[in-house]
Amino acid sequence: MYRGVYPFLYPKNRPKDATVWQEDVDTRIHWVMKEAMKLNLLEPGDTVVAIQGWRGGLGNSNTLRVFSPSKRKLLILDFGSSEVVNKKK
């Protein structure tokens, strides 16, 4: 671990259905950002970098995602594609 990296234990089990992999990853990332904001480790406008794979397991990490959380919406810059997604939370 490096400075500014905080581990969180997600309270739910992984789904057994591999077709919901991306949905589960998104849910986990949003959950940890909300928890970090509650603990004042993260503030609106901070930058969060997440590394993820296209599927579960070792050796599948191929996507870098950059998040900028706010109280009203979550801005996602997904470098795996060229689109910017705004999700209201």
C-alpha positions as CSV (number, residue, x, y, z in Angstrom):
1,M,0.0,0.0,0.0
2,Y,1.1,3.5,-0.7
3,R,0.3,6.8,0.9
4,G,-3.3,7.8,0.1
5,V,-4.4,4.2,-0.5
6,Y,-7.0,2.9,1.9
7,P,-8.4,-0.6,2.0
8,F,-12.1,-1.1,2.5
9,L,-13.9,-4.4,3.0
10,Y,-17.0,-4.7,0.8
11,P,-19.8,-6.3,2.9
12,K,-21.5,-8.3,0.1
13,N,-20.4,-11.5,-1.7
14,R,-19.4,-11.5,-5.3
15,P,-22.2,-12.6,-7.6
16,K,-21.9,-16.1,-9.1
17,D,-23.3,-15.0,-12.4
18,A,-20.4,-13.7,-14.6
19,T,-22.8,-11.7,-16.8
20,V,-23.2,-9.1,-14.0
21,W,-19.4,-8.6,-13.5
22,Q,-19.3,-5.0,-14.7
23,E,-22.4,-4.1,-12.7
24,D,-20.9,-5.5,-9.6
25,V,-17.6,-3.7,-10.1
26,D,-19.5,-0.4,-10.6
27,T,-21.5,-1.0,-7.4
28,R,-18.4,-1.7,-5.4
29,I,-16.6,1.4,-6.7
30,H,-19.6,3.7,-5.9
31,W,-20.0,2.1,-2.5
32,V,-16.3,2.7,-1.5
33,M,-16.5,6.3,-2.7
34,K,-19.6,6.9,-0.6
35,E,-17.9,5.3,2.5
36,A,-14.7,7.3,1.9
37,M,-16.8,10.5,1.8
38,K,-18.5,9.6,5.1
39,L,-15.1,9.2,6.7
40,N,-13.8,12.5,5.2
41,L,-11.1,10.6,3.3
42,L,-12.6,11.8,0.0
43,E,-14.2,15.1,-0.8
44,P,-16.4,16.2,-3.8
45,G,-14.0,17.1,-6.7
46,D,-11.2,14.7,-5.6
47,T,-9.9,12.4,-8.2
48,V,-10.2,8.6,-7.7
49,V,-8.3,6.2,-9.9
50,A,-9.6,2.6,-10.2
51,I,-7.9,-0.3,-12.0
52,Q,-10.1,-3.1,-13.1
53,G,-10.2,-6.1,-15.4
54,W,-12.7,-7.0,-18.1
55,R,-13.5,-10.1,-16.1
56,G,-12.6,-11.6,-12.7
57,G,-9.4,-13.3,-11.8
58,L,-5.7,-12.7,-12.0
59,G,-4.1,-11.2,-15.1
60,N,-7.2,-9.5,-16.4
61,S,-6.6,-5.9,-15.3
62,N,-6.8,-3.8,-18.5
63,T,-8.9,-0.7,-17.7
64,L,-8.0,2.5,-15.9
65,R,-11.0,4.5,-14.7
66,V,-10.9,8.0,-13.3
67,F,-13.7,9.2,-11.1
68,S,-14.5,12.6,-9.7
69,P,-17.3,12.2,-7.1
70,S,-19.7,15.0,-6.1
71,K,-22.8,15.2,-3.9
72,R,-25.1,15.3,-6.9
73,K,-23.5,13.2,-9.7
74,L,-20.5,11.0,-10.4
75,L,-18.3,11.9,-13.3
76,I,-16.7,8.9,-14.9
77,L,-13.9,9.2,-17.4
78,D,-13.4,5.6,-18.7
79,F,-10.1,5.3,-20.5
80,G,-11.2,1.8,-21.8
81,S,-13.5,3.7,-24.1
82,S,-13.7,7.3,-25.4
83,E,-16.9,8.2,-23.7
84,V,-17.6,10.3,-20.6
85,V,-20.6,9.1,-18.5
86,N,-22.5,11.1,-16.0
87,K,-24.4,9.1,-13.4
88,K,-26.7,10.9,-11.0
89,K,-26.4,9.6,-7.5
